[in-house]
Amino acid sequence: MDVLSAIKKRSSCRDFKNDQIKKEDLDILIEAALASPTAINLQDLKINVIQDRNLIDDISQECFRLMDENVKKRMQDRNAENIFYNAPTIFILTSPKTVYSDLNAGIVAQSLCLASEHLGLSSCIIGMVAPAFDETNPKNLKSRLDMEENEYFCVSVAVGYANSKKLPHDFDRNQIKEFY
Ligand SMILES: Cc1cc2nc3c(=O)[nH]c(=O)nc-3n(C[C@H](O)[C@H](O)[C@H](O)COP(=O)(O)O)c2cc1C
């Protein structure tokens, strides 16, 4: 699939099948993540690739434990019992805190989403996982990912085959400011 089609066709999937992605597809996703640019080419992000169902469920449960009631209600409305919507493969992007760390992680996240689209897979960027790794949470799960003290959660991406999927979001041309 060409890049522009992948950009336009991508939409967030919140309903994944149980089926695991193919090993060769996982390798392509990992390469897409590693090919992403980082500020001054520091490549200081850690790309945690997780297919361990117990670990995925533990992270999800910790998120639900900390979730406020409004968000819980939203998850119920989506029939979502798992923060990753049952996706079989999760990428958790972590990094030392720098002025560019979140931006670096966002770029890797989009690379993963576009490469997924290209492979016929679906994806969802998930930021709501942050409290499960926050140092202010005494039950944080940093040790489960062998995270260094100065390493923090940036963002995560859930990947798998879609059971169902919504249409891509509408464009808002008001976002464009033109100076010709
Ligand atoms: C930084 C970031 C964090 C997000 N976190 C979540 C999340 O925690 N849970 C979720 O269901 N979707 C999350 N999303 C997906 C957005 O809700 C989604 O991209 C947006 O509604 C537009 O829909 P689309 O992705 O289908 O175009 C996140 C997206 C971004 C870019």
The ligand as a MOL file (V3000), in Angstrom:
LIG
                    3D

  0  0  0     0  0            999 V3000
M  V30 BEGIN CTAB
M  V30 COUNTS 31 33 0 0 0
M  V30 BEGIN ATOM
M  V30 1 C -1.5730 10.5210 21.6530 0
M  V30 2 C -2.8380 9.7160 21.4650 0
M  V30 3 C -3.3730 9.0180 22.5410 0
M  V30 4 C -4.5260 8.2450 22.3780 0
M  V30 5 N -4.9930 7.5110 23.4330 0
M  V30 6 C -6.0840 6.7220 23.2560 0
M  V30 7 C -6.5330 5.9010 24.3070 0
M  V30 8 O -5.9710 5.8720 25.4020 0
M  V30 9 N -7.5990 5.1060 24.0790 0
M  V30 10 C -8.2500 5.0910 22.8690 0
M  V30 11 O -9.2080 4.3410 22.7130 0
M  V30 12 N -7.8350 5.8640 21.8450 0
M  V30 13 C -6.7680 6.6760 21.9980 0
M  V30 14 N -6.3050 7.4280 20.9620 0
M  V30 15 C -6.9950 7.3580 19.6510 0
M  V30 16 C -7.7730 8.6560 19.3510 0
M  V30 17 O -8.9070 8.7030 20.1730 0
M  V30 18 C -8.1250 8.6420 17.8610 0
M  V30 19 O -6.9190 8.7230 17.1150 0
M  V30 20 C -9.0280 9.8010 17.4890 0
M  V30 21 O -10.2980 9.6270 18.0690 0
M  V30 22 C -9.2110 9.9250 15.9670 0
M  V30 23 O -9.7120 8.7320 15.4310 0
M  V30 24 P -8.9020 7.9000 14.3280 0
M  V30 25 O -7.6150 7.4280 14.9650 0
M  V30 26 O -9.7850 6.7710 13.9850 0
M  V30 27 O -8.6160 8.8030 13.1860 0
M  V30 28 C -5.1710 8.1970 21.1000 0
M  V30 29 C -4.6050 8.8890 20.0250 0
M  V30 30 C -3.4560 9.6380 20.1920 0
M  V30 31 C -2.8800 10.3430 18.9940 0
M  V30 END ATOM
M  V30 BEGIN BOND
M  V30 1 1 1 2
M  V30 2 1 2 3
M  V30 3 2 2 30
M  V30 4 2 3 4
M  V30 5 1 4 5
M  V30 6 1 4 28
M  V30 7 2 5 6
M  V30 8 1 6 7
M  V30 9 1 6 13
M  V30 10 2 7 8
M  V30 11 1 7 9
M  V30 12 1 9 10
M  V30 13 2 10 11
M  V30 14 1 10 12
M  V30 15 2 12 13
M  V30 16 1 13 14
M  V30 17 1 14 15
M  V30 18 1 14 28
M  V30 19 1 15 16
M  V30 20 1 16 17
M  V30 21 1 16 18
M  V30 22 1 18 19
M  V30 23 1 18 20
M  V30 24 1 20 21
M  V30 25 1 20 22
M  V30 26 1 22 23
M  V30 27 1 23 24
M  V30 28 2 24 25
M  V30 29 1 24 26
M  V30 30 1 24 27
M  V30 31 2 28 29
M  V30 32 1 29 30
M  V30 33 1 30 31
M  V30 END BOND
M  V30 END CTAB
M  END
